[in-house]
Amino acid sequence: MARTNLTPYRIFTEPQQGATYDDLLAVALRAESLGFGAFFRSDHYLKMGSVSGEPGPSDAWVTLGGLARDTSTIRLGTLVTAATFRHPGPLAISVANVDHMSGGRIELGLGAGWYEAEHTAYGLPFPSLKQRFDRFAEQLAIVHGLWNTPDGETFSFAGEHWSLTDSPALPKPVQAGGIPIIIGGRGARRTPALTATYATEFNMPFTDLDNFAKQTANVRRACEEHGRNPDDLAWSAALVACVGQSEDEFARRAAAIGREPDELRLNGAAGQVAEFVEKVQTWREAGAQRIYLQVLDLNDLEHLDLIADALNT
């Protein structure tokens, strides 16, 4: 029987490390059956670290389109799509298409892009950090504008990097007000301002509680400066998850993802069940309304069962 109290917890995968579509589908279906709130995937074109990455990268929005049809209730999205990967007009069309395919279950995490090697490996331009943020800001304005243009009206935008003239702003997403946009990261000035302007959720990935508190405070100030109630935002964190019923089981799962148990305990939601639950609860008490649990061994579906059982205790 599906659980009903796991909606604040989202399963987050990194398929560039090596995954087929069937691997992703198996994780998404298990997460759905267990009652997790969402299944998310990274949007990367190159593996990281010493893994082989075979069979090779998969396109995030192609696979999410498949998952939109092969799942029925779980929410789906990216954490995060890079603004350097796609032109904003076609991105808005693709994501709205997948929203229709899912019946309105899609969320778009969007960022400026950071991984230079994947850009050079696949022929994608990788401009300076300032230029990437400039493009990111324009992309947010265009995607948000296309989705929120009233029916029967057109959308135009004149930017330094992209210009749109009399776009019919179609297709519209299924979700009223457009697809939820997630912005995250540590940028002290532009990230909070863009979050306050466009986002429905702010995410801090793989950080500590002090940095989470500092950056959420920055975003709250930016919301107030933009005349927005910061409580309108959802606040989230991403943590690597690695749990065992015993120390041996935890160590085995840590070894399977190439991590050291002590390091995982320090930097993730990791350890034996009680430790995992305590860490997650600490983050919830610190203001993380949603927790993205990064699972790196996609063949270990029993790990998802254990996580679900732990969070239901």
MILUM-771750 format. One record per residue (C-alpha): x, y, z; residue in one letter. Coordinates in steps of 0.2 Angstrom, whole numbers, plus 5000, padded with zeros to 4 digits. Each point is the difference from the previous one (the first is absolute). Layout:
// MILUM-771750
XYZA...
END
This chain:
// MILUM-771750
500050005000M500750174995A500550115015R499150175001T501350105010N501550004989L499550154989T501450115007P501349884995Y500649994982R501149874992I501450084990F501149904987T501650034990E499849904984P501550074992Q501049895012Q499349854990G498249954998A498849944987T498250064998Y499449845008D501150045015D499250175002L498249934997L500349865013A500550135013V498650124996A498749865001L500749945017R500050185006A498250034994E499449845008S500850045017L499250175000G501550124997F499550174995G501050014984A501349924989F501450124994F501549974989R501550114996S500350074983D501849974995H500849934985Y501649935007L500449895015K501050065015M501449915009G500749834996S498449914995V499949944982S498450104997G499449854988E498949994991P500250194998G499050155004P498150024997S499150164996D499050055016A498450064991W500049854988V500049885015T498850115010L498849994985G500149815001G499750005019L498650124998A499149864991R500749855010D499550075017T498350075006S500150105016T501850055005I500650174995R501550014989L501450134996G501850054998T501250065013L500650094990V500050034981T501450124995A499550164991A501549964988T499249844993F498550064991R499250164993H498650075011P498649994987G500249824996P500449965018L498350075005A499149904986I500949845005S499650025019V498250054997A499849844988N500649895014V498950095012D498549954989H500749824998M500049995019S498350075003G500850155009G501449925011R501650094994I501250125008E501450094992L501650035010G501150124990L501850065003G501350104992A501149854996G501749965008W500849844993Y501250054986E500649834995A498249944995E499950164989H501749974991T499649814998A498450044990Y500350164992G499050125011L500650175003P500650045017F500250195003P500650095015S499149995016L499250174998K499549964983Q499249845006R499050095013F499550134987D499349864989R499249925015F499150165004A499350024983E499549824998Q499050015016L499250164994A499549914984I499449835006V499050095014H499350124988G499549874987L499149905013W499150145007N499550104985T498150005000P499149904987D499850094983G501450125004E501849994993T501650025009F501650104995S501650025008F501650104995A501549945009G501950004997E500149814997H498249964994W498650104992S498249944997L498750094989T498249975001D500149825006S498349925002P500749935017A499449834997L499849865006P499450065017K500449885015P498649905008V500450085017Q499250165003A501250145001G501349904991G501249865005I500850025017P501850074998I501449955012I501550115002I501549965012G501850035004G501250115010R500050164990G499950145013A499250134988R499249954984R499449835005T498950075014P499450144989A499549874986L499249895013T498950145006A499550044983T499749844991Y500149845012A498749905009T501349915010E501850045006F501249855002N501749995008M500949844994P501349915010F500550135013T500050015019D498750085011L500950165003D500150044981N498249944998F499550135013A501150144993K499449984982Q498149985005T500250165010A500750084984N498549944990V498850065013R500750174999R500050004981A498149955001C499750155011E500950124989E499049944985H498350015010G499849825001R499549905015N501449885003P498849875007D499349984983D501649914995L500349815004A501749975009W501049854996S501749915002A500849864991A501049875010L500849834994V499149865008A500949845006C499149895013V500349835008G499149905013Q501749955006S501750085000E500549864987D498650044989E500350195001F501949974996A499549884985R498950144993R501350135002A501349894991A498849974986A499950194996I501950035003G499850105016R500749985018E498849975014P500750145011D499950134986E498249954996L499650025018R500750175000L499350074983N498449904997G498549925007A500949845004A500449865013G498949885008Q498150035000V499950105016A501550114994E499150034984F498450055007V500850125013E501050084986K498450034989V499150065015Q501350135004T499950074982W498150005001R500150105016E501350124992A498650054987G500349874986A498149974996Q500649874986R501549895000I500749934984Y500849835004L501449974988Q500149814996V501549954990L499849814999D498549984989L500049815000N499750005019D498150025001L500049925017E500950165006H498550104995L498949885010D501150035016L500050194998I498150004998A499849885016D501250115010A499150164996L498449925005N500649965017T
END
